Amino acid sequence: MLPILNSYLKLLINILPIFVFVYFLMLLSNYFTDKELLQKHMGESGTIKGWAIAIIAGIASAGPVYMWYPLME
């Protein structure tokens, strides 16, 4: 096999579980998130709680996690 293809497949095998895990977390967050509650806190009459939700969500998604995985080896 070509060396670059071999390297690609190894990287894909390492990253694939992270993709599945992140996708599962996204499904859970979409399933358990109450959209009306978020609209109440983050809508036009946003509150401090809305700001806190936005900041925590921004920190939690501060970039694609699957891109960090090769850097952690």
Buried (B, 14 or more C-beta within 10 A) or exposed (E): EEEEEEEEEEEEEEBEEBBEEBEEEEEEEEEEEEEEEBEBBBEEEEEEEBEEBBEEEEEEEEEEBBEEBEEEE
